[in-house]
Amino acid sequence: MQKFKKIGTKWPTRRQIWRCWELYLFLLPAAVFTILFAYVPLYGVQLAFKDLGPGLTITQSPWVGLKHFKRLFAIPDFRRIMANTVKVAVYTNLFMTPIPVLFALMLDQVENRYFKKAVQTVSYLPHLLSLVVVFSIARLMTGHSNGIINVLIKKMGGEPILFFGKPGWVIPLYIITDIWQNMGYSAIIYLAALAGVDQALMDASKVDGCNRLQTIVHIKIPAILPTIITMMILSWGKLFSLGVDKMLLIQSDMNLKSSEILSTYVYKVGLLQAQYGFSTAVSLFNTVINIACLLVVNGIARRYSDSGLF
């Protein structure tokens, strides 16, 4: 254990690095991955302030200042696109923050370990499916003529609903599919945190006559609260990082007014129309908003609790 003693507050010397070379070896793949895919691409951010012409490299392209940002704010549909992005992002986070916690708490109360493992496995499986498969299943279930949901609606005397054609169903479809696909995966983190709850507190609650609900409210939730806050900060820190592939699978000509968000707009303008400078500016604007959200949520968490990312 002497080999892995705490280095201290100073930068590690070569001798100290050599003594703990196994730890740095484990760290190396993550460091290389981060440098290659997080820091090297930052070189292309300058495209937001340049015009990339045919046959020109990023360095050779002329500087245009804030031209692309002015164009973004001058788009006639900018307010609608921003409103759609905010609505989808906020509603998704409002549902995806508490539901995995509640699911993990309920699963933690299951005493039959075989049933518990079965439920956990079944809930985790959708995360392994591609989005195309997920939305293929969703389209089959919500089919206008023979989808199981519309069949039940017609049997109850109602009119079938064109779920993927109604603008009002864009956000519910996005949230429901997101919950179905990611709830089990997100719950794993909270189940791991629940496994670390002090058993002495659990025994003391039984001696004091606490029921399950009281134990959950007064012991388990406070114990995993730092994990909940950390996950919430990370979730709200990528508020506008909505997947373009997922929204494109929902999007159609009939619901375009409600399904056009920043990420789909960047895809259509940047990749399909090859306007790389403008799409980089939109992505940079999106990133700045995400950083601002991260700082605000982290500041609120630090103010009202002892937990935070920094």
N, C-alpha and C positions, 0 to 999 in steps of 0.2 A: 504493500500500500504506500510505502515511502516513495515509490516511483511516480505515483500519481498525486503527490501532494499539491496543494494549491500554490499556484505560481505567484499570486499577489497582484498588486495593482499595476506594476511596471510591465513593459513589453517583454515577452519571454526571450531569453538569450538563446544562442545556438545550442548551448549545452542543455538547457532546459527543454528545448524542442526535441533534441535527440533523445533525452530520457523518456519523453512521452510521445515518441514517434508513431506508436500505434494509433493514438487518438487523432493526430494530425492526418494520418493515412485514411482514417474513416471520414475525416472532414473533407479530404481532397476532392472526391467526386462531386459533392454538393457545391463546393467552391467553384470548380470548373464549370459545372452546369449553370450556376448563377452568372458567372462572368460571360459565358458564351451567349446565353439566351436572355439575360436581363441588362447587362451593361454594354456589350458590343453593339446591339441594335440601337442604342441611344445615339450613335453616330448619325443615323438616318432622321433624327428629330429635326435637324436643320432644314429638311425638306419643307417643313411648315412655313419657312420664311424664304423659300426659293421657288423658282419655276424650272421644273425638270423638263428640258426640251429633248427632242429626238437626237440620239447619238451623243448626248452629254452625260457625264457622270455627275454625281452629287456635288463634287468639288467644283466642277466647271460651270454648273448652273448659276444664273444670276440671282442676286438677292432682290427680293420684292417687298421686304418689310412685313407689314400686317395685312397685306392684300388679301390673303386667303381667309383670314379671320373676319375682315370686313365683308367679304362675300358670304361667309357663313351667316352672319347676323342679318344680312340683307335678304336672305332667302324668304320668299313669301310664306312658306309653310314652316318657318323656323319655330315659331311659338307652339304650333300644333305638335311638331316633332319632339320638342323639349317637354311639352305637357304629357305626351304619351310615354316618353322615357321615364319621367318622374313617377307617373302613376304606376307603371309596371314594376319599377324598381322598388318603390316604397311599399306597395301592397305585397309584393313577393317577400320582402324582408320582414314585414309585420307578421306574416304567417309562418315563414320558415325559421324564425327565431324561436318561438315557443313550442311549436309542434314536435320537433325532435326531442326537446327536453321532456315534454309530457309523455311521449312514447317511451323514452328511456326510463322514466320514473315508473310507468306502468309495467314495463318489461322487468324491471328490477324487483317488482313485488311478486312475480311468478315464482312459485316454489318448485314446480316440476321442471327440472333442468333440461329434460329432453324436449318438452314443449317449448321452453324458453329458447333453446337453440334452434328449434325448427322455425319459430316465429322470426327470430333474428335473421336466419338465413334467407327466408322468403322475403322479408322486408329489404334485405340488402341486394338481392338479385337484380332488381330493376336498374340499379346503378351500373351494372355490368353491361347493360344493353345499350346499343347505339341510339341516338336521338331519332333516327329514321324508323327503327323498330318501335320505339315508344310511341311515336305519333302515328305509325301505321295501326297499332293497337287502338289508339285513341280514336282514329277515324273509323275503324271498324265498329267500335262500341257506340259511336255517335252518328253512325250513318243515317241519312234522312229517311230511307225506306225500310231497311232491315237491321239497323243498329239496335242493340239490345235496349239502350236507353229510350230511344224513340218508340220502340215496340211497347215498352212498359207505359210510356206516356199515352200512346193511342189506346191501350187497353183500359186505361183509367179515364178515357173520354177526352183527352187533350189533343191538341194539334202538334204534329211533329216539328221539331226545331232544327233549323239548319245551323248547327253549332259553329262550324268553320266558315260560315258566310255572314254571320251577324257581328257587327262591330262591338256590340255589348258583351260578347262572349270571348273576346280576345284575352283580356286579363284573367278571367276565371280559368280558361284553358291553360294559360301559361302557368298559373299558380298550382292548379291541380296536378298537372303533369310534373311540375318541379317537385312537389311534395311526394308524389308517388315514386319518382326516380331517386330522390336524394334523402328522404326521411330516414331510411334504415342506415344509410352510410353516415349521416350526421349523428345519429343516435349512438354510434359506437364510441365516439369521444366522450359522451356523457356517461355511458355505461362504465367506461374505464375510470372516470372520475368518481362514480358512485362506488366502485370497488375499493377505492381508497378511503372511504369514510371510516373514521375511528370506531372500531368495534366496541370500545369501552362506552362510548356515548350511546350506541345502540342498546347495549345491555342495561345501561342506566335508565334509558327511556322505558324499557320493559318493566324494570323494577318500580318505576314511578307510575306505571299503569297507562302509559300513552298508547293510543290506538295507532293504526297505520297512517291515517291522515295527519295526525299530530306529529308523528315521527318524520314524515316527509316534509311538512311545513317548517318545523323547528330544528331539524338536524340535517336532513339530506340536501334540501335546497340551499341552506346557508353554506354547506360544505362544498357544493359544486358551483356556487355563485361566481367565484373567480373564473372558472372555466366558461360559464355562460357569458360573462361580460367580455372575456377575451374573444370568444367566437362571434359575439354580437358586433364588437368593434371591427373585426376582420370582415364580417359580412357587410356592414354599412360602409366600410372603407372601400369597397368595390361596388358601390351603389349603382353606378352607371355602366358597369362592365357586364352588360347583358349580352348573352350569346346571340350572335347574328344568325347562326344556323337554326336555333330553336325558334326564333321569331319568323324566319323565312318559311319554316314548315307550317306555321299557323297562318301566315299572310296569304291573302288572295285579293283579287280585284274588288271583291265585295266588302272586305273589312279593312282596306288599305288606310282609311282615315284614322283608324284606331291602332293599327299594327305597325305603322311606320315610326321607327325609333332611330336614335343616333347611329347605332351599330349597323342597322340595315341600310341607312342612308350612306354611310361610309362605304359599305360593300358595293352598292350600286354605282356610286360616283367614282370611288377610288379604283376598284378592280374592273368593273364592267366598262367604265368610260376612260380608264387609265389616267385619271387626274390625281396623280400621287401626291402632289404638293397640297392640294386642297383637302384630300382625305387625311393626310398627316396632320394638318391643322385641326381638323375636326377631332381626331383621336387625341391630340395634345390637349385640346380644350376639355375633352372628356376626362383625361387623366388628371388635369388640374382640379376639376370638380371632385373627383374621387379622393384626392389628397386632402382637399378642404373638408370633405365629409369625415375622413379618417381623423383629422385633427380635432374637429368639433366633437365627435362622438367620444373620442379618447379623453378629451378635456372634461366632458360631462361625467364620464365614468370615474375619472380621477377625483372629481370634485365631490361626488356623492357616494363614493366607495373607495376602498383601498386598492382596487384593481385597475390595471391599465397596461397598455403595451409599452409606454414610455412615460 
